[in-house]
Amino acid sequence: MTPISLHERRAAAVTVVASIGVFLALIVVFPPFYQTFDEAKYLGIGYNFVTGNGPRTLFGAIFLPHSPTWPALVVGPSVWFGIDPLAWGHILVALAGAALIALVAAFGWRVRPIVGGLAAAGLLAVPYVHDLSRTSRLDVPAAMLALAYVWVGVAAVRRGSFGWGLVAGATFALAFLVKEIVLPLAPVPFLFGLLERRAWPAILRAASGTVLVAAIGTSWWFVLYAEAAHRVYRLGTPAWTLGVLAILGLVFVVGGYAARWISTRRGLPELPARASLLLGWGLAIAWTAAFVVFFDRSGELRGRGLFQPSQWSLYLETWLPGLRAVVYFGIVGVALAIVAWRRAGPARAGYDLLFVSTLCSVPLVLFVIALGEPPRDYLAQIGLLVGLAAAGWFSVVEWLVGLVRGRSRTAGPRMPLPAAALIAGCVAAVVVGSAVLATHALAFRESATGDARAAAVRTTTDWIKANVPSGSHLGFGEFLAYEMALELRGRYAMATSNPSLVVANAGDPLGFGEFGQPTITDWIAVEAVSRRTLEFQAFRGSTFGNYYKGRATRIFVFSTGAPTSVPSLVPALTPDHGFTQLAHFDFPQKSRAGVVSSLDTYVFAVDPGRIDFTASPVYMTPDALAQLLDYLATQPRRAAVVATNLLTRIQLTGDPAKRDALLVRLAAMARG
C-alpha cells in the first residue's frame, strides 16, 4: 500500500472543496426548474399537515406512500414566517446536494484521500444529481441522509458507543421519514463492524442505541399509517403485528445494551477473525436475498417480478442514453475496483464499506428499474458506485506510475506518487467534471417543457378564477392537477381522478386488465406506459363517471402532453356522456430531443345527471395498440379472440396513417 503523503491529503481536500464550489456555483447561476408534479403535490400535503389537516393532498385524499416530513420541512417556514416554500425548498436541496458530494468523497477517502477527491469530481460528471438539486424535491436530501446514516453508524460501531448509536438512530429516523430508501442500508454499519473484526458486544451496543431512537423517531408515522391503512408501513402485514415488532425491538435494544455485561459475566469469547468476516458477508448476502424476494413479490410489479430483461432494455434506452459514456466509464472503474480490492492492504476497510453498501442496495435498484421509475430513487447508490469507480481507475494509474518508475509488476508501487502528479490529476478531474456539468447545465438551463406547463397552469387557473364562482366543485385529470390546485387552493372544492395501471393479459377479453382483479370490460381510454413494457394507463367508464357524479362536479379540467396523461380520454368527453367543452388552450413545447409537440388543456362543463359511459367505445392511442399487438403476437392461442373483441370496441386516436396500418394488422390477427 502506497504511503499517504501530506501532499495527497491537501490535494484531495482542495479537490473536494472545488467540486462542491462548482456544484453550488452552477446552481446559483442557473435558475431552478419550473415546479414538477411531485413538488406541487408535496407542497399541498405540507400545507395540510402543518395546519393540522393530516397528510392529505389538496384534493382531500390521505397520502400514505411517504411520510409528510419533507413537505412539512419545506412548507413550515411559509406558514409560520411567510417564506416562499419553493425558494426555501431549493435552498435545502442545494445544500443537500453539496453534502451528498462531501459524503461520497468521505466514503472514497476511506480507501485513500485521493480517491475521495476523485469521487467528488466524478459526481460532478453525473448531471442528473445537479438537475434534481435545482428542484425542491426530496430525492437528493433522502440520498444524502441515507449515506449520512451509514457514516454515523460506522462511527458508532468503531467506538462501540451507545451514545453514537443514538445519533445514528436519529439520522436513520430522519432519512426514513424523508424517504424510506434508507431501509436497505439499515444493517450496513453493523455488517461493516463484523468485516472490520470489531468485538460483537461493541457492535450490538451501538446497534441497540440505533434501533432505540430509530424506532421512537419513526413510531408516529407507523402508528398513523396503521390507523389509516390497517397495515404495517411497507411491510404489508396486519396492523396488529406492529405491536409484535415493537416487542422484538425492545428485546433487541435491552439485549444489545447489555451485551458487554453478558459477555463479561458469561465469559463469552470473541469471534475469530475469519468467522467474523464470513458472518459479515453471509449476513449481507442473506439481507440482500431477503429484499430481492420481498421486492420480487411486491404488488406494485403486478406479478411481473424484478427480473425482466425487456424492461431493463427499455430502462437503459429511457434514462441512460445521454450518460452512456459516464456509465461505461463507471462500469469499467467498478470492475477495476474489484481487482484492486483483492490487494488493497490497509485500504481494504474502505473497499469493504463501499462494496457491502452496494451489495445491500442491489434489490432497491432492481426494484426501481422494474417499476420504470427514474434513477432519482438510487442517487445514494450512484454515489457509492462513483466512489468505487474512482478507486478502480486510480489503482490503474498508481500501478502504471509504478511501472514507469521501474518497479516490478508483482511488487506494485511502494512510494508516494509525486506531488506534481497528484495535483495534476486532481486538477484534471475537477476540470473534466466541471466541464461535463457546465456543458449540461448550459444545454438545460430550463426545463424542456417548463414554459409550456407554466403557461398552461397560469392561463387555465386565470380562466377558472374569472369564469367559475368560488366554492364550485372542480375536477382535474392527473397531469398538471396539483400545479393548478396549488394556485386555486382555498377557493374551490377540488378532486382528481387518476387512470388505472393495467397489464397486458391475453386472458382478458381486450388483452389487458388490472392485475389480480376480475375481468373488466368497461374501459373507455387507454395509453401505453412509456417507462414500462406491456403496461398501460386506462380509464374505466364506471369508475371515472361515478367519481364525478358523487361529487356533483361542475367543471372538469384535463391536460395532455406528458407521458402521465391519457390523451385518448378527450374523445370520450362528449355532451352525450355529460361533458361539454368550454375552452381549449394549446401550448407548444419542445422535448430534449428537439421534437415539437403540443400541451393541450381542455375545460369541460359537467352535467352529473347525464354522466354515462355505457355505450362509449374504447379510445386507444396508436402507441398503446402497437404495444398490445406486439404482445398478442406472442400469444397465438388467444390472439385471434382478443383481436376480434378489439375490432368491435376500439377507436384509434392520433395520426391517421398510423391508425390505418394498425387496424390492418389488427384485422389480420383477428382472421388468425
Number of C-alpha atoms within 10 A of each C-alpha: 13 16 12 14 15 12 17 25 18 16 22 28 20 17 27 26 17 20 29 22 13 21 26 18 11 17 19 12 10 14 13 20 21 19 19 17 15 14 20 25 23 27 29 25 29 30 26 21 20 21 12 10 14 18 26 21 23 27 21 17 13 15 17 15 11 18 22 24 22 25 29 24 18 28 26 21 16 19 16 10 8 10 14 13 22 21 14 18 25 21 18 20 25 24 17 21 25 22 20 28 26 21 24 32 32 23 26 30 24 20 25 22 24 30 29 31 35 32 35 37 33 27 29 26 24 20 21 16 23 24 20 21 29 25 25 31 26 25 24 31 25 29 29 26 26 30 28 21 28 26 19 21 31 24 19 28 30 20 17 23 21 22 16 23 30 23 21 30 29 24 25 32 26 22 27 24 20 24 24 20 22 26 15 20 22 21 19 26 27 24 27 29 28 25 23 19 19 21 20 22 23 23 30 26 28 33 29 29 27 28 24 19 21 23 20 13 19 19 15 12 17 19 17 17 22 20 12 13 14 15 19 21 20 12 10 13 13 13 19 12 15 19 11 11 13 14 12 11 16 16 13 19 22 14 17 24 22 15 19 20 13 14 14 11 9 9 9 11 10 14 15 11 15 12 13 21 18 14 16 22 18 13 14 20 15 13 19 20 15 13 19 20 13 13 20 21 15 17 12 15 17 17 13 16 19 24 13 14 10 12 19 18 12 18 24 13 13 15 16 15 11 11 15 13 11 15 15 11 15 22 17 13 24 22 15 20 25 17 14 20 22 10 12 18 11 13 17 18 18 21 25 19 26 25 20 21 26 22 19 25 24 17 23 23 20 19 23 18 25 26 20 21 15 14 18 18 22 21 24 28 24 21 29 26 24 33 32 33 27 30 29 24 22 20 20 16 13 17 20 16 17 20 15 11 11 11 16 12 11 7 10 18 22 13 14 17 19 13 14 12 12 19 19 12 20 25 19 15 22 24 17 16 24 23 15 17 24 18 12 17 18 11 11 14 14 16 19 18 21 16 17 21 25 17 16 22 22 14 14 20 19 15 13 17 14 10 9 16 11 14 11 15 19 24 27 22 23 19 23 25 24 27 24 22 27 17 15 18 15 12 14 17 19 23 22 22 17 16 21 15 19 20 25 21 21 22 15 17 18 25 21 23 25 19 18 9 7 9 14 13 15 17 24 27 27 30 27 27 23 18 20 20 23 20 23 24 21 29 25 19 24 15 16 18 20 15 17 23 19 9 15 17 20 18 23 24 25 24 27 22 21 15 14 19 21 29 22 24 23 17 16 19 21 16 15 14 21 20 23 17 17 13 13 14 15 16 17 15 19 17 11 12 7 9 8 10 14 16 19 19 22 18 22 21 18 26 18 20 10 14 22 18 22 13 12 21 20 26 25 26 23 26 20 19 21 19 18 24 21 11 18 22 13 11 14 13 12 19 23 20 20 23 26 19 14 21 14 10 16 21 20 23 18 13 10 11 9 15 20 13 12 18 20 11 14 23 15 13 19 18 11 14
